[in-house]
Amino acid sequence: MTTTSVKKNETIVFQRSTDTSSTSSDDDLSEVKTQYDDKEKHTKVKPQVSTPSEVNAIDKYQMEISIIILMSFALANCFEITAPYVDKFIHLQNKYPGTDFYDIDINDAFFVFTWIFVATFIRAFTMNYILRPLASCVNITSHKAIQRFMEQGWYLVYYSTSFIFGSYIYYHSPYFLNFDNFYIGWPHDKMTWLFKAYYLAELAGWLQQIFTLNIEERRKDHWQMFSHHIITCFLVTGSYNYYFTRIGNVIMVIMDVVDIFLSTAKLLKYSGVQTFCDVMFGVFLISWVMLRHGLYNYMFYHAATSAKTLMVSGKCIEGLIQKTCWTDNIITIFLSLLGGLQIIMCIWMYLIAKVAIKVVTGTGAEDVRSDDED
């Protein structure tokens, strides 16, 4: 029954009630209201469903612009006359002669620029042509819920990919389960192709997230997220420039694994699987406390108390392009940025604790960071 038919029935009943007698008008009106309320309760208005073909306008333009730029680079690289102009956008720079190792280079910024558009294209394509149809498969009909589902689905893909590559690098590194080797032998200026590409792609990913953070519907903790991303970009850039990439790799890995659990829990919530959502939230909560407040703070303490001593053998390095040195002030700046991240994570821990209370009391996990969702 449609809303229009309900209104017509209300009018008919009201007219009949007024024709009987004026003495019973109050009772009749009360009866009409009761009938109308009952009809409203059983009236189902069909929700507006977002179809897979409805591509978000901003995401659509992201795809088009990214394709144009990336195809332009690829096409220019095919011709001898133009290839030198786009080489910095496509290939890693500053390779040590006769080796398979790379040093840092100011021209790495061009590689990061390209990967910002690579990440933008992959994100838009994944969200609109994989995750949007998947949302329909799990019977998500609300436009807002679909958008949230796609966002969290993309985060799951992004953080999982980052975690896989980061963990592989960490496992095969000389600093695996040895925090002293973060600093012993500094500067660590010889990077493999995979390590350098991974680190620059991470920076591109965070820069791209700053952009998407401001085009997505804002959450209640928008400015905390924005501050987190800005600090992270400073840390990634600074650690790369000053050869602190080993500790940077480990921090990114422990951050990624927590975000994987968080995104999975949210996807389960949007899919209506509340029990599994609550279980995954428990896994997320444990990983958050252990990694972001336990292991992270231990690495912070280790850096504050041991870094200068372990790095005393080399204060400066003459790189292929530039001279890089570390000073007490540089170490202090890095520690301040790491401490700033921990403060933001403590704020989020407070919000997470509120969700945990809801789970324990039987209300179920709900993202208190977000605005009300359909």
Number of C-alpha atoms within 10 A of each C-alpha: 11 11 13 9 12 16 13 11 16 17 14 11 17 17 11 11 19 15 9 11 10 10 9 12 15 12 11 19 15 12 15 19 15 12 15 17 14 11 18 16 8 9 14 11 10 8 9 9 13 19 14 15 10 11 17 13 9 13 19 16 14 18 19 13 15 21 16 12 14 18 12 12 19 16 13 17 18 10 10 9 9 13 16 12 12 17 17 18 22 19 12 21 20 17 18 13 8 6 9 11 17 21 21 22 17 11 13 19 15 18 21 24 19 20 24 23 22 20 20 24 22 15 23 25 18 17 24 20 14 15 22 24 19 18 25 17 11 12 14 22 18 17 16 15 16 26 21 21 25 24 21 23 24 21 20 22 15 18 20 18 14 21 21 14 14 23 20 13 20 19 11 9 13 13 17 15 11 9 18 16 18 25 23 18 14 21 22 17 22 18 18 16 15 13 21 21 17 17 22 21 21 22 23 23 21 18 21 20 20 17 13 16 17 11 11 12 14 12 15 13 16 15 12 16 18 16 16 19 19 15 16 20 19 14 22 20 19 17 18 21 17 19 24 21 25 22 21 18 22 22 18 19 23 20 17 23 21 21 21 21 22 24 23 19 27 25 21 18 22 21 19 14 14 17 14 14 24 25 14 21 27 18 15 22 20 13 20 23 15 15 19 21 15 13 15 19 16 13 16 18 13 13 21 15 11 13 19 17 12 17 18 13 12 13 13 14 16 10 15 14 11 11 9 15 15 18 11 8 9 13 14 12 14 19 17 13 16 19 14 16 19 18 13 14 18 15 12 17 17 11 15 21 12 15 22 20 13 15 19 11 9 10 12 17 25 21 16 15 14 14 12 11 11 12
